[in-house]
Amino acid sequence: MENKIAIDIVLLLSNETNDIICDFSKKIVTPKDLKPYVLDNINYIPHISLLMGVVTSDKLNLVKEKIKPILNKYLPLEITFDGLIKNKFPGLEIKKTKELVNLQKDIAEAIHLDYDATRDMFFDADISDQGIEWINKFRENNINDGKYNIHITLGLGDIGSLDFNLPIKTTINTAAVCHIGYGCSCRKILAKIVV
């Protein structure tokens, strides 16, 4: 049987921006009936998702090699967190720039993932049915229709009236392939590419 895993091709933040994002995440109040996840750069890694899906573990190196030349074309990349997402999975919106949109488009065109995820393909067995469905419909719902709102998820719960002092600007020069876990978060870096 194939050894498939659920992955996310992501952009990683600078250490300074990571600290800001992790501090925001710690302030989120998670409802008592839900398992929290707090971005901490170890167990839950702050990231900007570009493409999610499923791949056999023996193809991870191929994925990494295919995205390297694309990253070399676009990184380093300046991004701006300019809006607040207030829902079950609060986060920060990222200003869409031509470079960021084209980076995601080029990666989606170069990498063909599967969309048949099952619970055993995730880092955590407690991934929700909604999380599995999100992965399985990621390309259909977010790439094919071009409506994906590029963002960073801060955790799970209520951000209330937290002050985020937006906009926040940063430069990104690192990408990664991560194993997806609880809350469709990045739980483990499988491959890292620094430009």
Helices and strands as residue ranges (DSSP letters): E 4-12, H 15-26, E 48-56, G 57-59, H 60-74, E 77-85, E 91-94, H 98-110, G 119-121, H 129-136, H 138-138, I 139-143, E 151-153, E 168-172, E 174-181, G 182-184, E 185-194
